[in-house]
Amino acid sequence: MADDPTFAVFDPDLPAAVGDTPAVAVDLVRLNRNIDRMARRARAGGVALRPHIKTHKSLAIMQRQLAAGAKGITASKSSEAAIFAAGGAPSVTIAYPLLDPAKIDRVLAAAATPQTGLRFVVDSPAGVRALGAAARRTGAMLDALVEVDVGLHRCGIDPGADAGLALVRTIDADPHVCFAGLLSHAGQAYRAVNAEAVRDVARTERRIMIDLAERLRKDGIEVGEVSVGSTPSVVLNDGFEGITEIRPGNYVFMDRTQIALGVAGLADIALWVVATVVSANDRFAIIDAGSKVLSSDAGPHGSDALAGFGLAWHADDPGRGAMTIAALSEEHGFVVHDGKPPAIGTRLVILPNHACPVANLAREFMVVEGRTARRWPVDARGCVS
């Protein structure tokens, strides 16, 4: 597509529309298209869509996802979940094991007034005990999903051991906690070397989840939800038979990592960073965006497939090709040039390696539609507790 002369790497109006640099810019047309495409994918697959909002942390973007058909949202941390519960999410899945009573109570309090549905995640008896204690303090009945390790080896029970059945029995023994189903995150898809390897991760995730659900059902346990997540494994898969819901997050923006995996193309990228060349030497053009804007993330889950910290194009002449951002300090980016450095004052448009930390570092998005830019706050910026 990039060889097509009618194809624009980015909206040509975007670099000028954002105003001051560095700026985190969102192309509204591409954002809406990405949201609609995933909603159609969920409908076609017969699964509920509960997107992970840690990617964008924006109430305005959540509202677009809900309007497109999302049944609720997924969050990571309690402070993040509380903002979205209070901000109108009909239901929130906290896909992170909460053990601190204060964090559980924070979410319950935020969800009480708008009557937001809540689902918690557990992978240990300690997590069940924490939920049970919170339920007794508040008089609530809390839903718990059991997280399953499908290969990332981060959180979750071993699906091949007896721990799953034992944990579900622990939940059933608590009159204030209800077993709501199974949840997984195949984050190891981000370490895949190509699209087919991502599909293999998705097949493995689906097989593990279906097999475990069937084992539990044979033991007389009702399994309501079988929930899977990660943008790569949701986009590149063989179908959702046996799955009830999907929880992708990055799909709203896409990024350089998704392109490297074969999940997206340049035409799908909705989040860009616009920066200005402030100095130049015989090796590098120096821009006003460093690790405090782009982050030093080489890719999610330890991916090492990408060289550098992003790709940069001349704002006025993207046809000259992409330049690699070779290094970052806190306030500066080092852009490798071809011996002809961009003039000082030139604007560059940057494709970040990983959109999620870039969004979290920004106070606001400059949302561009044509020559118009609007400011959308990043409502849950810095919510890491």
Protein Blocks (a to p, Z undefined) as FASTA:
>chain_A
ZZpmkbcfbafklmmmnopaddddddfklmmmmmmmmmmmmmmnopacdddfklnopakl
mmmmmmnopabdcdfbfmlmmmmmmnopabdcddbdcfbfklmmmmmmmmmmnopacddd
dfbfklmmmmmmmmmmnopacdddddddehlopadcdfkbmklmmmmmmmmmpmkbccfb
dcdddfklmmpcbfklmmmmmmmmmmmmmmmmmmmmmnopacfbdcdedjklmmmcgbje
hiabdcdfklmnopfklmmnopacfklpmbdcddddfbdcfkbccdfbdfklnopafbge
hiakbgcjbdcddfklmmnopaddfbdcfkbccdddehiacdehiacddddfblmlmmmm
pmbdcddehjbccddddfkgoiaZZ
